[in-house]
Amino acid sequence: MEKQSNIYVAGHRGLVGSAILSKLHTDGYTNLLTRTSSELDLRMQEEVNDFFEKERPEVIFLAAAKVGGILANTMYPGDFLYDNLMIQSNVIDAARRYGVKKLLFLGSTCIYPKFAPQPLKESYLLTGDLEPTNEPYALAKIAGIKLCTAYNNQYGTNFMSVMPTNLYGPNDNFDLETSHVLPSLMRKIHEAKVQDEPTITILGTGSPLRDFLHVDDLAAACVYLMERYAAEEIGEFVNIGTGNEITIKALAEKLCEVIGYEGQLVFDSTKPDGTPRKLTDVSKLTSLGWSYGISFEEGLQDTYAWYIQNEVKK
């Protein structure tokens, strides 16, 4: 990946894509391609083909996806499966046909079985049943990994896949219906503080364990891998995370500290928890020479400051 390479960041306005775009700018990459979803619908093969024919990207960061938390996945399972299958299949296949030199496909650690041994090693893929609340999204991401691997084997392409843990940071989605747990809790706790509410109800028991990674660290890892490694050197895919974990209850308590909310947290155990534990094994990533740099406390402060400036004040 050269500084003058024609680099396409798919999904550049989302949490992950925006962080990757910013990292590339900071690192001196000057020829960056972007398109909004209204300009280019990646679910439409003809539109994707036209874009590749005209722009001829050499390197691709495939961060475009339909994403959401447990509620959104439960409400729209068909959309999560179809949209993600179409987005990734169209881009990966066009990359193969138009001779893209290198592609990075971003998935998620939700690809692992619900009751996989902990921490989650790359070898645990397809060793058990998936978590039902995000199965459609997970199936799509598994298909994306396998498509990259199949094309590498059949056509000699250089398409690598990375599986980030739970992400957070600037440009996250704070919609209470479709967001993931951390931004959803941040918004709920902030609004409870502003409205002086004595209690907050949190869905689930608060017991699930999660590994949270700041999106700027993810962007740094993605650029690091693309600059230094070929797909065959990292294997089928590599996890990206911190290797640390925290319960949802402890996360909520930390957010209360950051936000300054002093009310009571009430957990609704009648609502689903999702996967009980999801700790990422990052030994493979560490062996490739990368580890995270942003502490959880620093990351939460940074994200809350962004939320106040961009969501509350807009």
C-alpha positions in Angstrom: 0.0 0.0 0.0 1.7 3.1 -1.3 1.1 6.7 -0.2 -0.2 7.4 -3.7 -2.3 4.3 -4.0 -5.9 4.7 -5.1 -7.6 3.7 -1.9 -11.4 3.2 -1.5 -12.9 3.4 2.0 -16.3 1.8 1.8 -18.6 3.0 4.6 -16.5 6.1 5.3 -19.2 7.9 7.3 -19.7 5.1 9.7 -17.9 4.5 13.0 -15.2 2.3 11.5 -14.9 3.8 8.1 -14.6 7.4 9.4 -11.8 6.3 11.7 -9.9 4.5 9.0 -10.3 7.5 6.6 -9.0 9.8 9.3 -6.0 7.5 10.0 -5.1 7.3 6.3 -5.2 11.1 6.1 -3.0 11.5 9.1 -0.5 9.0 7.8 -0.1 10.9 4.5 -2.3 8.8 2.1 -3.6 11.4 -0.4 -5.6 9.5 -3.1 -8.7 8.4 -1.1 -12.0 7.5 -2.7 -15.3 7.7 -0.8 -19.0 7.5 -1.7 -22.1 8.0 0.4 -24.8 5.4 0.3 -27.0 7.8 -1.7 -24.2 8.2 -4.3 -23.4 4.5 -4.4 -25.7 1.7 -3.2 -23.4 -1.2 -2.6 -26.3 -3.6 -2.6 -26.7 -3.0 -6.3 -24.2 -4.9 -8.4 -24.6 -2.7 -11.5 -23.8 0.5 -9.4 -20.8 -1.2 -7.9 -19.5 -2.3 -11.3 -19.9 1.1 -12.7 -17.9 2.6 -9.8 -15.1 0.2 -10.2 -15.0 0.7 -14.0 -14.7 4.4 -13.5 -12.5 4.8 -10.4 -10.3 1.6 -10.6 -9.4 1.4 -6.8 -6.2 -0.4 -6.0 -6.7 -0.9 -2.3 -10.0 -1.3 -0.5 -11.0 -1.1 3.2 -14.5 -2.7 3.3 -16.1 -1.2 6.3 -19.6 -0.7 4.8 -22.2 -2.8 6.6 -25.7 -2.7 8.1 -25.0 -2.8 11.9 -26.9 -2.6 15.1 -27.4 -4.0 18.6 -29.6 -6.8 19.9 -32.9 -4.9 19.4 -32.2 -4.0 15.8 -31.0 -7.5 14.9 -34.1 -9.0 16.4 -36.4 -6.6 14.6 -34.8 -6.7 11.2 -33.1 -10.1 10.7 -33.8 -10.3 7.0 -32.4 -6.9 6.4 -29.2 -7.7 8.3 -28.6 -10.9 6.4 -29.5 -9.7 2.9 -28.0 -6.2 3.0 -24.7 -7.4 4.4 -24.5 -10.4 2.0 -25.1 -8.1 -1.0 -22.8 -5.3 0.1 -19.8 -7.5 0.8 -20.3 -9.9 -2.1 -20.6 -7.1 -4.7 -17.5 -5.3 -3.5 -15.3 -8.4 -3.0 -16.3 -9.8 -6.4 -15.8 -6.5 -8.2 -12.4 -6.2 -6.4 -11.5 -9.6 -7.8 -12.7 -8.8 -11.4 -11.1 -5.4 -11.6 -7.7 -6.5 -10.2 -7.6 -4.7 -6.8 -4.2 -5.3 -5.3 -5.3 -5.6 -1.7 -8.6 -5.6 0.3 -9.4 -5.7 4.0 -12.8 -7.0 5.0 -14.1 -6.0 8.4 -16.3 -8.5 10.3 -17.1 -8.9 13.9 -16.3 -11.3 16.8 -20.1 -12.1 16.8 -19.1 -14.8 14.2 -18.1 -17.1 17.0 -20.4 -19.7 18.6 -22.5 -18.5 21.5 -20.8 -20.9 23.9 -17.3 -21.0 22.4 -14.4 -21.5 24.9 -13.0 -18.3 26.2 -11.0 -16.3 25.1 -12.2 -16.5 21.5 -9.5 -17.9 19.2 -9.7 -17.7 15.4 -9.8 -21.5 15.3 -13.2 -21.6 17.1 -15.1 -20.4 14.0 -17.9 -22.8 13.0 -17.5 -25.0 16.0 -20.9 -24.5 17.5 -24.3 -22.7 17.2 -24.4 -18.9 16.9 -26.0 -16.5 19.3 -29.7 -16.3 18.0 -30.0 -12.5 18.6 -27.3 -11.7 16.0 -27.2 -14.9 13.9 -28.2 -13.2 10.5 -25.4 -10.6 10.8 -22.9 -13.2 11.9 -23.8 -15.5 9.0 -23.2 -12.7 6.6 -19.8 -11.9 8.1 -18.8 -15.6 8.0 -19.8 -15.7 4.4 -17.6 -12.6 3.7 -14.6 -14.3 5.4 -15.1 -17.5 3.3 -15.5 -15.5 0.1 -12.2 -13.7 0.6 -10.5 -17.0 1.4 -12.0 -18.8 -1.6 -11.0 -16.0 -4.0 -7.5 -16.0 -2.5 -7.3 -19.7 -3.1 -8.9 -19.7 -6.6 -7.7 -16.5 -8.1 -4.6 -15.6 -6.1 -6.1 -12.4 -4.7 -4.8 -10.6 -1.6 -7.9 -10.2 0.4 -7.6 -10.3 4.2 -10.2 -10.3 6.9 -10.2 -8.9 10.4 -12.7 -9.5 13.2 -12.9 -6.5 15.6 -14.4 -6.9 19.1 -17.1 -4.5 20.4 -16.2 -1.0 19.2 -17.0 2.5 20.4 -15.8 6.0 19.8 -16.6 9.2 17.8 -19.2 8.8 15.0 -20.9 6.0 16.7 -24.7 5.4 16.4 -26.5 6.7 19.5 -30.0 5.8 18.4 -31.7 3.9 21.2 -33.4 1.5 18.8 -30.5 0.5 16.6 -27.3 1.2 18.6 -24.9 -1.1 20.3 -24.7 -1.4 24.1 -22.1 1.2 24.9 -23.5 4.2 22.9 -27.0 3.2 23.9 -26.1 3.3 27.6 -24.2 6.5 27.2 -27.2 8.2 25.8 -29.6 6.8 28.3 -27.4 7.8 31.3 -26.8 11.3 29.9 -30.5 11.9 29.3 -31.3 10.6 32.8 -28.8 13.0 34.3 -30.2 15.9 32.3 -33.8 15.1 33.2 -32.8 14.3 36.8 -34.3 10.8 36.7 -33.8 8.8 39.9 -33.4 5.4 38.1 -32.4 4.0 34.8 -33.6 0.6 33.5 -31.1 -1.4 31.6 -32.1 -4.3 29.5 -30.8 -7.7 30.7 -29.1 -8.8 33.8 -25.9 -6.8 33.4 -23.8 -10.0 33.7 -22.5 -10.5 30.2 -18.8 -9.8 29.7 -17.5 -7.8 26.8 -14.1 -6.6 25.4 -14.4 -2.9 24.2 -11.9 -1.4 21.7 -11.7 2.3 20.8 -12.4 2.7 17.0 -9.2 4.7 16.6 -7.2 1.7 17.8 -9.0 -0.5 15.3 -8.2 2.0 12.5 -4.5 1.9 13.5 -4.5 -1.9 13.5 -6.1 -2.1 10.1 -3.7 0.3 8.5 -0.8 -1.4 10.3 -1.8 -4.8 8.9 -2.4 -3.5 5.3 1.0 -1.8 5.2 3.0 -4.8 6.5 1.3 -8.1 5.7 -0.2 -10.1 2.9 -3.4 -12.1 3.4 -1.5 -15.4 3.4 0.7 -14.2 6.2 -2.2 -13.6 8.6 -4.2 -16.7 7.7 -7.9 -16.8 7.1 -8.6 -13.9 9.5 -7.3 -12.2 12.7 -9.0 -10.9 15.8 -8.6 -7.3 16.8 -9.3 -6.4 20.4 -7.8 -5.6 23.8 -7.8 -8.9 25.5 -9.6 -7.3 28.5 -13.2 -7.7 29.6 -15.8 -5.9 31.7 -19.4 -6.8 32.6 -22.3 -4.7 31.2 -23.1 -3.7 34.8 -19.5 -2.4 35.4 -19.6 -0.6 32.1 -22.8 1.2 33.1 -21.2 2.2 36.4 -18.1 3.5 34.6 -20.4 5.5 32.3 -22.2 7.0 35.3 -18.9 8.2 36.7 -17.8 9.7 33.3 -21.2 11.4 32.8 -21.8 12.4 36.4 -25.1 10.5 37.0 -25.8 9.6 40.6 -29.1 7.7 40.2 -29.8 4.0 40.6 -29.3 1.4 37.9 -32.1 -1.2 37.6 -31.6 -4.3 35.4 -34.5 -5.9 33.6 -33.7 -9.6 33.7 -36.8 -10.4 31.5 -34.9 -9.0 28.5 -32.2 -11.0 26.6 -28.5 -10.7 27.5 -27.1 -12.0 24.2 -23.8 -13.9 24.3 -22.8 -14.4 27.9 -19.1 -13.8 27.4 -17.1 -12.6 24.5 -13.4 -12.1 25.3 -11.2 -11.8 22.3 -8.0 -13.8 22.0 -5.5 -11.3 20.6 -2.3 -13.5 20.7 -2.2 -13.8 16.9 -2.4 -10.0 16.5 0.2 -9.5 19.2 2.5 -11.9 17.3 2.1 -9.7 14.2 3.5 -6.8 16.3 0.4 -4.7 17.2 -1.5 -4.0 20.5 -4.0 -1.4 21.5 -3.0 2.0 22.9 -6.1 3.8 24.2 -7.2 3.0 27.8 -10.8 2.4 28.4 -11.2 5.4 30.7 -9.5 7.7 28.2 -11.7 6.2 25.4 -15.0 6.8 27.3 -14.1 10.4 28.1 -13.2 11.0 24.5 -16.4 9.4 23.2 -18.6 11.3 25.7 -17.0 14.6 24.7 -17.7 13.8 21.1 -21.3 12.9 21.9 -21.9 16.2 23.7 -20.5 18.2 20.9 -22.0 16.4 18.0 -25.2 14.7 19.2 -26.5 16.9 22.1 -25.6 20.3 20.7 -26.4 19.7 17.0 
